[in-house]
Amino acid sequence: MLPTPDTSHVAYERVYEPAEDSFLLLDTLSSPTETAFLHSRFFKTPPPPPPLVIEIGPGSGVVIAFMTAHAAALFGTQSILAGAVDMNEHACAATNKTVRKAVSENRATASTAFLGSVQGDLVAPLRDNSVDVLVFNPPYVPTAELPVQRAGDDEVRKTKDSFEEDSYLLALSYAGGKDGMETTDRLLDSLPRVLSDRGCAYVLLCAQNKPEEVKERVRGLGGGPWKAETVGSSGKKAGWERLQIVRIWRGLTYALAVPRLT
Amino acid sequence: MKVLSLNFLQCAVKTCKTSSDSYPLHPKDAELVQDEIELNEDFLVNIMSRVDWTALCTTATELGFPALPSTPPTTETLRADGKTLKDLHSLLLETQMVEGKLVCGSCGHEYAVREGIANFLLPSHLV
């Protein structure tokens, strides 16, 4: 089993602490089926262009650090580019540190090209058709409403007291609004723009998100045809603890890497 | 944030989506530091297929680096010329922007970079 990145340096009062959902993602991404899938896309001779692997909402950074540190095992090659986008600046800082630690402890298998963590809203700062592997552990808990998005303005931030700020930041990590899907739906709608032709996304859902309906909706997204299948699950538990990972990818038959003419 | 990250970032303002000037973002008042990263020749050769060379030339010049050649080095050059390889490795993978701003060429919006983290959150009227 591949070692889980150390996140003991992370301030869990304002950054999401790795939990069952995080570990389900790690287990799924390193499972035999997903290893075969990722190898088939990104490990070929001659090598295709390195994939850009982005985690949206990395929190502590445990998942993107895992993918970056164990790139050779997961993708068949250390040659990957990686990055992350999180609304929470403390999560960005935590992720940078978690990745650095994990990479330094796994030099033989790690990518040296973690580009950084950027503070932002889902995929807004990312270029069209740029992402080859997108990973998203959403705020999936059904709540009465979403936490209110504050302005990117420092003056607003300074007037809030620390406890209120921390509560808001943690709420960002779990509060999903109606059916726990309000943020996930925005992310899903952005996949046709941001994923490359060979791109795929791994999205975590809980039972209350109505996963079968979600998968059907994804299959009908523009720029398709799209495929969506459950590739990992956490077994039989109640309510929002019944988790699953859905892999989303374009149903195109894309050409194998064109042999380079030297 | 590594210099190479600017190859993948664009202005987040909604009305800039259709503008070609919203990428690459333009660094301003940039403070840079150098990481020390092990050089992997194969990785650099492979990375070239993901690098938008035109955008990289713009970024490198704006950051105060000597001008890059207008065409990217070939695989043969990279494998034969140690200095070109090392310079590219240093620019793409080792150079980090820790402070400054990233400016959109289309709408002029400035994104702050602090402690290596760029802030792309926007006031609601720009989303």
Interface residues (C-beta under 8 A of the other chain):
Chain A: P47 P48 P49 P50 L52 Q78 S79 L81 G83 V85 M87 E89 C92 A93 N96 R107 T112 A113 F114 L115 G116 S117 V118 Q119 G120 D121 A124 P125 L126 R127 D128 S130 Q149 R150 A151 G152 D153 R260 T262
Chain B: M1 K2 L4 S5 F8 L9 Q10 A12 Y23 I37 E38 N40 D42 F43 N46 I47 S49 R50 T75 E76 L92 L93 Q96 E115 G116 I117 A118 N119 F120 L121 L122 P123 S124 V127
